[in-house]
Amino acid sequence: MSISNAVMLFIIIILVYWSIGEVFTVLFRFTGLPYDKARFQVLSLLTGTGFTTRESESLVSIRPRRKLAHITMLFGYVFNITIMSTFINIFVSVKKNQVENLFNEILIPLGIIIVLLLILRTKAVHTRMDRLIEKLAGRIMNKDAANTILLVDYISHDSIAKVKLKEVPEEFKGKTLAELDLRANYDVLVMLVERADRTVVPADGNTVFCEGDKLTLFGNYKVIMNMFHATEWFN
């Protein structure tokens, strides 16, 4: 293999590696992780470094994120070996008569990868990528579930979770939060309510659940799941 081909192969692998990181970051965001946490955890899983026990609780505590974490680690293992072997192959491929042309052969591919990375990091491309991955993720999501739940974060023994209501549970229909008294009966606090028209309102005693609501709640994850007869987003 010539030095230029080896360098191009190495650059292609790096681009694929970066793209995989972006894909898994978006997938973890769909499960409710904030962007910064999702990106850090994906980088940690792919490289095998920095995956702290405390921050990993939000991943290993529920099945959907555990599955994604397993797949991410496998991809990371395979690509780390591939990148290392390609990197070694570049040096093995360099012959004495190629050393003088090494700079020119690397400069052009390096310029290409910099331009591509700049393009991929633009907001428009990020938006298109998110939409594409969202369609792909939608195929493996549990579409048949009436209500869905995802874990956002853990705080001590409780959690922040989001519930999307396709159907309001029978025991909650037409009743205000004051009448339901979820804090006393379930030890669950309703923090925010996003209506179907995307308006976000703070929950108060007069709030009534409606179909299409997206609820942000604080309390025990399993209790919240059972309250709304909800299933996790991924099988």
Short mmCIF file of the C-alpha atoms (twelve columns), coordinates in Angstrom:
data_MODEL
# 
_entry.id   MODEL 
# 
loop_
_atom_site.group_PDB 
_atom_site.id 
_atom_site.type_symbol 
_atom_site.label_atom_id 
_atom_site.label_alt_id 
_atom_site.label_comp_id 
_atom_site.label_asym_id 
_atom_site.label_seq_id 
_atom_site.Cartn_x 
_atom_site.Cartn_y 
_atom_site.Cartn_z 
_atom_site.pdbx_PDB_model_num 
ATOM 1   C CA . MET A 1   0.000   0.000  0.000  1 
ATOM 2   C CA . SER A 2   1.356   3.428  -0.947 1 
ATOM 3   C CA . ILE A 3   1.691   6.131  1.676  1 
ATOM 4   C CA . SER A 4   -1.049  8.232  0.082  1 
ATOM 5   C CA . ASN A 5   -3.518  5.336  0.043  1 
ATOM 6   C CA . ALA A 6   -2.679  4.479  3.638  1 
ATOM 7   C CA . VAL A 7   -3.228  8.075  4.726  1 
ATOM 8   C CA . MET A 8   -6.526  8.291  2.838  1 
ATOM 9   C CA . LEU A 9   -7.695  5.055  4.433  1 
ATOM 10  C CA . PHE A 10  -6.742  6.384  7.857  1 
ATOM 11  C CA . ILE A 11  -8.660  9.617  7.229  1 
ATOM 12  C CA . ILE A 12  -11.738 7.718  6.053  1 
ATOM 13  C CA . ILE A 13  -11.668 5.603  9.212  1 
ATOM 14  C CA . ILE A 14  -11.384 8.734  11.369 1 
ATOM 15  C CA . LEU A 15  -14.399 10.275 9.606  1 
ATOM 16  C CA . VAL A 16  -16.414 7.096  10.078 1 
ATOM 17  C CA . TYR A 17  -15.350 6.992  13.738 1 
ATOM 18  C CA . TRP A 18  -16.460 10.600 14.245 1 
ATOM 19  C CA . SER A 19  -19.760 9.923  12.456 1 
ATOM 20  C CA . ILE A 20  -20.433 6.915  14.682 1 
ATOM 21  C CA . GLY A 21  -19.833 9.106  17.720 1 
ATOM 22  C CA . GLU A 22  -22.355 11.643 16.450 1 
ATOM 23  C CA . VAL A 23  -24.918 8.939  15.695 1 
ATOM 24  C CA . PHE A 24  -24.678 7.415  19.163 1 
ATOM 25  C CA . THR A 25  -24.770 10.866 20.759 1 
ATOM 26  C CA . VAL A 26  -28.085 11.580 19.041 1 
ATOM 27  C CA . LEU A 27  -29.445 8.151  19.995 1 
ATOM 28  C CA . PHE A 28  -28.595 8.739  23.652 1 
ATOM 29  C CA . ARG A 29  -30.236 12.174 23.416 1 
ATOM 30  C CA . PHE A 30  -33.431 10.447 22.235 1 
ATOM 31  C CA . THR A 31  -33.410 8.476  25.480 1 
ATOM 32  C CA . GLY A 32  -33.458 11.741 27.428 1 
ATOM 33  C CA . LEU A 33  -29.795 12.489 28.138 1 
ATOM 34  C CA . PRO A 34  -28.758 16.141 27.729 1 
ATOM 35  C CA . TYR A 35  -26.397 16.765 24.818 1 
ATOM 36  C CA . ASP A 36  -23.269 17.385 26.902 1 
ATOM 37  C CA . LYS A 37  -23.762 14.239 28.992 1 
ATOM 38  C CA . ALA A 38  -24.610 12.135 25.954 1 
ATOM 39  C CA . ARG A 39  -21.528 13.297 24.082 1 
ATOM 40  C CA . PHE A 40  -19.229 12.708 27.057 1 
ATOM 41  C CA . GLN A 41  -20.581 9.218  27.720 1 
ATOM 42  C CA . VAL A 42  -20.322 8.242  24.046 1 
ATOM 43  C CA . LEU A 43  -16.726 9.474  23.907 1 
ATOM 44  C CA . SER A 44  -15.987 7.553  27.099 1 
ATOM 45  C CA . LEU A 45  -17.559 4.367  25.769 1 
ATOM 46  C CA . LEU A 46  -15.849 4.550  22.385 1 
ATOM 47  C CA . THR A 47  -12.398 5.233  23.808 1 
ATOM 48  C CA . GLY A 48  -12.733 3.233  27.010 1 
ATOM 49  C CA . THR A 49  -11.660 6.165  29.175 1 
ATOM 50  C CA . GLY A 50  -13.347 8.533  31.604 1 
ATOM 51  C CA . PHE A 51  -16.473 6.412  32.125 1 
ATOM 52  C CA . THR A 52  -17.075 7.283  35.780 1 
ATOM 53  C CA . THR A 53  -19.311 5.105  37.959 1 
ATOM 54  C CA . ARG A 54  -21.426 7.980  39.287 1 
ATOM 55  C CA . GLU A 55  -22.215 9.524  35.910 1 
ATOM 56  C CA . SER A 56  -22.724 6.112  34.333 1 
ATOM 57  C CA . GLU A 57  -25.674 5.374  36.643 1 
ATOM 58  C CA . SER A 58  -28.052 7.148  34.276 1 
ATOM 59  C CA . LEU A 59  -26.926 4.742  31.505 1 
ATOM 60  C CA . VAL A 60  -26.739 1.390  33.248 1 
ATOM 61  C CA . SER A 61  -29.890 1.862  35.308 1 
ATOM 62  C CA . ILE A 62  -32.340 1.323  32.446 1 
ATOM 63  C CA . ARG A 63  -32.398 -1.255 29.676 1 
ATOM 64  C CA . PRO A 64  -32.536 1.011  26.586 1 
ATOM 65  C CA . ARG A 65  -29.374 2.886  27.523 1 
ATOM 66  C CA . ARG A 66  -27.594 -0.304 28.571 1 
ATOM 67  C CA . LYS A 67  -28.238 -1.737 25.114 1 
ATOM 68  C CA . LEU A 68  -26.940 1.387  23.431 1 
ATOM 69  C CA . ALA A 69  -23.905 1.382  25.739 1 
ATOM 70  C CA . HIS A 70  -23.108 -2.238 24.820 1 
ATOM 71  C CA . ILE A 71  -23.305 -1.483 21.110 1 
ATOM 72  C CA . THR A 72  -21.212 1.679  21.511 1 
ATOM 73  C CA . MET A 73  -18.476 -0.202 23.365 1 
ATOM 74  C CA . LEU A 74  -18.369 -2.889 20.665 1 
ATOM 75  C CA . PHE A 75  -18.040 -0.285 17.935 1 
ATOM 76  C CA . GLY A 76  -15.327 1.449  19.928 1 
ATOM 77  C CA . TYR A 77  -13.369 -1.774 20.404 1 
ATOM 78  C CA . VAL A 78  -13.486 -2.676 16.710 1 
ATOM 79  C CA . PHE A 79  -12.606 0.786  15.466 1 
ATOM 80  C CA . ASN A 80  -9.831  1.324  17.979 1 
ATOM 81  C CA . ILE A 81  -8.117  -1.822 16.698 1 
ATOM 82  C CA . THR A 82  -8.732  -0.782 13.088 1 
ATOM 83  C CA . ILE A 83  -7.343  2.704  13.593 1 
ATOM 84  C CA . MET A 84  -4.261  1.421  15.395 1 
ATOM 85  C CA . SER A 85  -3.503  -1.178 12.718 1 
ATOM 86  C CA . THR A 86  -3.976  1.410  9.967  1 
ATOM 87  C CA . PHE A 87  -1.714  3.858  11.767 1 
ATOM 88  C CA . ILE A 88  1.001   1.217  12.014 1 
ATOM 89  C CA . ASN A 89  0.503   0.326  8.359  1 
ATOM 90  C CA . ILE A 90  1.218   3.936  7.365  1 
ATOM 91  C CA . PHE A 91  4.650   3.804  8.928  1 
ATOM 92  C CA . VAL A 92  5.370   0.340  7.527  1 
ATOM 93  C CA . SER A 93  4.360   1.561  4.059  1 
ATOM 94  C CA . VAL A 94  6.771   4.477  4.112  1 
ATOM 95  C CA . LYS A 95  9.843   3.776  2.044  1 
ATOM 96  C CA . LYS A 96  12.981  5.821  1.995  1 
ATOM 97  C CA . ASN A 97  12.220  7.251  -1.431 1 
ATOM 98  C CA . GLN A 98  8.771   8.290  -0.206 1 
ATOM 99  C CA . VAL A 99  9.955   10.313 2.762  1 
ATOM 100 C CA . GLU A 100 10.646  13.383 0.636  1 
ATOM 101 C CA . ASN A 101 7.100   13.344 -0.746 1 
ATOM 102 C CA . LEU A 102 5.505   12.510 2.603  1 
ATOM 103 C CA . PHE A 103 4.536   16.103 3.353  1 
ATOM 104 C CA . ASN A 104 2.784   16.656 0.022  1 
ATOM 105 C CA . GLU A 105 0.965   13.331 0.203  1 
ATOM 106 C CA . ILE A 106 -0.379  14.068 3.661  1 
ATOM 107 C CA . LEU A 107 -1.132  17.764 3.161  1 
ATOM 108 C CA . ILE A 108 -3.924  17.297 0.613  1 
ATOM 109 C CA . PRO A 109 -5.805  14.559 2.521  1 
ATOM 110 C CA . LEU A 110 -5.379  16.553 5.727  1 
ATOM 111 C CA . GLY A 111 -6.903  19.599 4.065  1 
ATOM 112 C CA . ILE A 112 -9.829  17.486 2.866  1 
ATOM 113 C CA . ILE A 113 -10.571 16.113 6.320  1 
ATOM 114 C CA . ILE A 114 -10.433 19.587 7.903  1 
ATOM 115 C CA . VAL A 115 -12.934 20.926 5.357  1 
ATOM 116 C CA . LEU A 116 -15.230 17.940 5.869  1 
ATOM 117 C CA . LEU A 117 -15.140 18.310 9.645  1 
ATOM 118 C CA . LEU A 118 -15.950 22.002 9.388  1 
ATOM 119 C CA . ILE A 119 -18.910 21.213 7.141  1 
ATOM 120 C CA . LEU A 120 -20.177 18.425 9.403  1 
ATOM 121 C CA . ARG A 121 -20.065 20.686 12.463 1 
ATOM 122 C CA . THR A 122 -22.299 23.371 10.939 1 
ATOM 123 C CA . LYS A 123 -25.740 23.770 12.490 1 
ATOM 124 C CA . ALA A 124 -27.606 22.944 9.264  1 
ATOM 125 C CA . VAL A 125 -25.790 19.639 8.819  1 
ATOM 126 C CA . HIS A 126 -26.270 18.776 12.497 1 
ATOM 127 C CA . THR A 127 -30.019 19.395 12.146 1 
ATOM 128 C CA . ARG A 128 -30.274 17.211 9.063  1 
ATOM 129 C CA . MET A 129 -28.268 14.475 10.762 1 
ATOM 130 C CA . ASP A 130 -30.522 14.592 13.833 1 
ATOM 131 C CA . ARG A 131 -33.623 14.231 11.663 1 
ATOM 132 C CA . LEU A 132 -32.125 11.326 9.728  1 
ATOM 133 C CA . ILE A 133 -31.156 9.471  12.895 1 
ATOM 134 C CA . GLU A 134 -34.528 10.269 14.450 1 
ATOM 135 C CA . LYS A 135 -36.260 8.483  11.569 1 
ATOM 136 C CA . LEU A 136 -33.935 5.516  12.005 1 
ATOM 137 C CA . ALA A 137 -34.442 5.440  15.767 1 
ATOM 138 C CA . GLY A 138 -38.190 5.695  15.283 1 
ATOM 139 C CA . ARG A 139 -38.172 2.309  13.554 1 
ATOM 140 C CA . ILE A 140 -36.855 0.584  16.656 1 
ATOM 141 C CA . MET A 141 -38.899 2.558  19.175 1 
ATOM 142 C CA . ASN A 142 -41.953 1.012  20.735 1 
ATOM 143 C CA . LYS A 143 -44.592 2.828  18.717 1 
ATOM 144 C CA . ASP A 144 -47.453 0.676  20.011 1 
ATOM 145 C CA . ALA A 145 -47.065 1.737  23.629 1 
ATOM 146 C CA . ALA A 146 -49.795 4.089  24.765 1 
ATOM 147 C CA . ASN A 147 -47.490 6.118  27.003 1 
ATOM 148 C CA . THR A 148 -43.707 6.276  26.935 1 
ATOM 149 C CA . ILE A 149 -41.197 7.192  29.612 1 
ATOM 150 C CA . LEU A 150 -37.519 8.055  29.546 1 
ATOM 151 C CA . LEU A 151 -35.075 8.684  32.337 1 
ATOM 152 C CA . VAL A 152 -33.368 12.088 32.242 1 
ATOM 153 C CA . ASP A 153 -31.193 11.935 35.346 1 
ATOM 154 C CA . TYR A 154 -30.842 10.551 38.852 1 
ATOM 155 C CA . ILE A 155 -30.870 12.750 41.960 1 
ATOM 156 C CA . SER A 156 -30.102 10.716 45.063 1 
ATOM 157 C CA . HIS A 157 -32.669 7.859  45.189 1 
ATOM 158 C CA . ASP A 158 -35.158 9.638  42.939 1 
ATOM 159 C CA . SER A 159 -35.044 10.599 39.301 1 
ATOM 160 C CA . ILE A 160 -36.163 13.150 36.753 1 
ATOM 161 C CA . ALA A 161 -38.221 11.466 34.058 1 
ATOM 162 C CA . LYS A 162 -40.237 12.532 31.041 1 
ATOM 163 C CA . VAL A 163 -43.553 10.922 30.183 1 
ATOM 164 C CA . LYS A 164 -45.368 11.355 26.884 1 
ATOM 165 C CA . LEU A 165 -49.089 10.805 27.228 1 
ATOM 166 C CA . LYS A 166 -50.800 9.239  24.265 1 
ATOM 167 C CA . GLU A 167 -53.598 8.304  26.627 1 
ATOM 168 C CA . VAL A 168 -54.436 9.804  30.008 1 
ATOM 169 C CA . PRO A 169 -54.812 7.038  32.620 1 
ATOM 170 C CA . GLU A 170 -58.448 6.509  33.551 1 
ATOM 171 C CA . GLU A 171 -57.860 7.438  37.201 1 
ATOM 172 C CA . PHE A 172 -56.359 10.809 36.164 1 
ATOM 173 C CA . LYS A 173 -58.901 11.890 33.535 1 
ATOM 174 C CA . GLY A 174 -60.601 15.217 34.170 1 
ATOM 175 C CA . LYS A 175 -58.972 15.692 37.564 1 
ATOM 176 C CA . THR A 176 -56.756 18.585 38.593 1 
ATOM 177 C CA . LEU A 177 -53.397 18.087 40.258 1 
ATOM 178 C CA . ALA A 178 -54.918 19.433 43.460 1 
ATOM 179 C CA . GLU A 179 -57.509 16.637 43.361 1 
ATOM 180 C CA . LEU A 180 -54.968 13.960 42.453 1 
ATOM 181 C CA . ASP A 181 -52.432 15.083 45.089 1 
ATOM 182 C CA . LEU A 182 -49.664 13.054 43.457 1 
ATOM 183 C CA . ARG A 183 -47.108 14.226 45.990 1 
ATOM 184 C CA . ALA A 184 -49.034 12.729 48.888 1 
ATOM 185 C CA . ASN A 185 -50.272 9.603  47.130 1 
ATOM 186 C CA . TYR A 186 -47.223 8.704  45.020 1 
ATOM 187 C CA . ASP A 187 -44.455 11.008 46.264 1 
ATOM 188 C CA . VAL A 188 -44.156 12.320 42.691 1 
ATOM 189 C CA . LEU A 189 -43.806 15.978 41.737 1 
ATOM 190 C CA . VAL A 190 -44.995 17.291 38.371 1 
ATOM 191 C CA . MET A 191 -42.451 19.939 37.362 1 
ATOM 192 C CA . LEU A 192 -43.453 20.993 33.844 1 
ATOM 193 C CA . VAL A 193 -46.154 20.226 31.314 1 
ATOM 194 C CA . GLU A 194 -45.567 20.625 27.571 1 
ATOM 195 C CA . ARG A 195 -48.840 20.699 25.681 1 
ATOM 196 C CA . ALA A 196 -49.401 19.221 22.240 1 
ATOM 197 C CA . ASP A 197 -49.008 22.704 20.717 1 
ATOM 198 C CA . ARG A 198 -45.487 22.828 22.277 1 
ATOM 199 C CA . THR A 199 -46.377 25.457 24.873 1 
ATOM 200 C CA . VAL A 200 -44.622 24.757 28.172 1 
ATOM 201 C CA . VAL A 201 -46.403 25.630 31.400 1 
ATOM 202 C CA . PRO A 202 -45.413 25.136 35.042 1 
ATOM 203 C CA . ALA A 203 -47.690 22.687 36.809 1 
ATOM 204 C CA . ASP A 204 -50.065 24.036 39.475 1 
ATOM 205 C CA . GLY A 205 -53.140 22.842 41.348 1 
ATOM 206 C CA . ASN A 206 -55.445 23.593 38.399 1 
ATOM 207 C CA . THR A 207 -53.433 21.615 35.842 1 
ATOM 208 C CA . VAL A 208 -55.323 18.787 34.125 1 
ATOM 209 C CA . PHE A 209 -53.533 16.130 32.075 1 
ATOM 210 C CA . CYS A 210 -54.420 15.962 28.367 1 
ATOM 211 C CA . GLU A 211 -53.580 13.598 25.546 1 
ATOM 212 C CA . GLY A 212 -50.335 14.608 23.854 1 
ATOM 213 C CA . ASP A 213 -48.852 16.161 27.010 1 
ATOM 214 C CA . LYS A 214 -45.167 15.716 27.732 1 
ATOM 215 C CA . LEU A 215 -44.635 15.697 31.473 1 
ATOM 216 C CA . THR A 216 -41.423 16.332 33.366 1 
ATOM 217 C CA . LEU A 217 -41.656 14.605 36.726 1 
ATOM 218 C CA . PHE A 218 -39.531 14.055 39.813 1 
ATOM 219 C CA . GLY A 219 -39.817 10.910 41.912 1 
ATOM 220 C CA . ASN A 220 -39.168 7.191  41.894 1 
ATOM 221 C CA . TYR A 221 -38.695 6.014  38.301 1 
ATOM 222 C CA . LYS A 222 -40.619 2.745  38.701 1 
ATOM 223 C CA . VAL A 223 -43.472 4.485  40.505 1 
ATOM 224 C CA . ILE A 224 -43.783 7.050  37.704 1 
ATOM 225 C CA . MET A 225 -43.742 4.266  35.109 1 
ATOM 226 C CA . ASN A 226 -46.524 2.391  36.876 1 
ATOM 227 C CA . MET A 227 -48.586 5.538  37.490 1 
ATOM 228 C CA . PHE A 228 -48.888 6.315  33.801 1 
ATOM 229 C CA . HIS A 229 -48.765 2.698  32.548 1 
ATOM 230 C CA . ALA A 230 -45.760 3.736  30.498 1 
ATOM 231 C CA . THR A 231 -43.033 1.738  28.803 1 
ATOM 232 C CA . GLU A 232 -39.479 2.770  27.970 1 
ATOM 233 C CA . TRP A 233 -38.799 4.180  24.550 1 
ATOM 234 C CA . PHE A 234 -36.662 1.305  23.289 1 
ATOM 235 C CA . ASN A 235 -37.347 -2.441 23.341 1 
# 
